[in-house]
Amino acid sequence: MAELDSSTWPPAPIRTQRLVLRGSEARDRAAFIELFASPEVGAHIGGARPRDALERSVPEVPGRRRGLFVVELDGAMIGTITLDRRAAGLADHLRPDAGETELGYLFLPEAWGFGYAAEACAAALGRFAAARPGEPVVLCTRIANSPSMRLARKLGFTEVTRFEEYGADQWLGVWCSVTPPGRSTAARPRE
Ligand SMILES: CC(C)(COP(=O)(O)OP(=O)(O)OC[C@H]1O[C@@H](n2cnc3c(N)ncnc32)[C@H](O)[C@@H]1OP(=O)(O)O)[C@@H](O)C(=O)NCCC(=O)NCCS
């Protein structure tokens, strides 16, 4: 989306049937701390962080950066979605020159199992596709992270490759709003 590269952030809120996706605000701080301190959330992403350290280090307005959406339900944050430029030097890339956009998602455990993550991610991908038709989005997740794998496939991500990183088997998938003629996805698996 245009906002990813411009100084226009946060973008206009995105409203779905049940949720609002918006930039972060000071009132989200406690929920950010919950998210990073949660052992369930951290299980597949390097672990939880100590709550007292988070209380000291999390800024007044956490997550105030381009590409990060707070997901709000009934006025309260339930998770975050990120659409970031995938860092160069990671174990695998869709394109050798890197720079592709990557989707990430973190939701508070009490918000799991209601389809909120799927609803929010679909809306963010829809906004991205409207701004950049045909541009792929990648997603990397541990294969052992079953809820994340289910979500990725439900959103329409298809496998590019599997690889090992951080001592775990990882899955790289790709999603594209436009399927080029004669191709099942916009991406070609790496050889
Ligand atoms: C990955 C994660 C976002 C998935 O959350 P989730 O709530 O399971 O995902 P969804 O929004 O797709 O919800 C799916 C579940 O909601 C259920 N559901 C209930 N009501 C629903 C509705 N109205 N619409 C859709 N699904 C609904 C579905 O049946 C499904 O249940 P199932 O997984 O038992 O089959 C969540 O587990 C998480 O935040 N994990 C920690 C962070 C993490 O690991 N992130 C990935 C890093 S790569």
The ligand as a Gaussian input file, in Angstrom:
#p B3LYP/6-31G(d) Opt

LIG

0 1
 C       -1.811000     -17.185000      14.587000
 C       -3.057000     -16.610000      15.256000
 C       -3.210000     -15.147000      14.892000
 C       -4.281000     -17.399000      14.786000
 O       -5.422000     -16.942000      15.492000
 P       -6.829000     -17.691000      15.303000
 O       -7.808000     -17.005000      16.148000
 O       -6.637000     -19.150000      15.484000
 O       -7.098000     -17.464000      13.765000
 P       -8.450000     -17.139000      12.979000
 O       -8.808000     -15.721000      13.086000
 O       -8.233000     -17.668000      11.608000
 O       -9.555000     -17.968000      13.720000
 C       -9.680000     -19.318000      13.406000
 C      -10.588000     -20.029000      14.348000
 O      -11.746000     -19.228000      14.661000
 C      -12.918000     -20.053000      14.543000
 N      -14.081000     -19.157000      14.345000
 C      -15.028000     -18.942000      15.281000
 N      -15.899000     -18.023000      14.837000
 C      -15.512000     -17.664000      13.589000
 C      -16.027000     -16.758000      12.627000
 N      -17.106000     -16.020000      12.863000
 N      -15.356000     -16.614000      11.457000
 C      -14.254000     -17.353000      11.200000
 N      -13.714000     -18.244000      12.090000
 C      -14.343000     -18.389000      13.286000
 C      -12.565000     -20.966000      13.399000
 O      -13.357000     -22.134000      13.417000
 C      -11.093000     -21.292000      13.708000
 O      -10.970000     -22.287000      14.692000
 P       -9.899000     -23.465000      14.534000
 O       -8.557000     -22.829000      14.381000
 O      -10.063000     -24.252000      15.783000
 O      -10.277000     -24.201000      13.294000
 C       -2.945000     -16.732000      16.801000
 O       -2.816000     -18.096000      17.127000
 C       -1.753000     -15.978000      17.376000
 O       -1.800000     -14.770000      17.548000
 N       -0.678000     -16.705000      17.736000
 C        0.475000     -16.118000      18.386000
 C        1.310000     -15.281000      17.477000
 C        1.859000     -16.070000      16.316000
 O        2.297000     -17.202000      16.485000
 N        1.876000     -15.427000      15.156000
 C        2.422000     -16.013000      13.958000
 C        3.825000     -15.593000      13.831000
 S        4.469000     -16.139000      12.271000

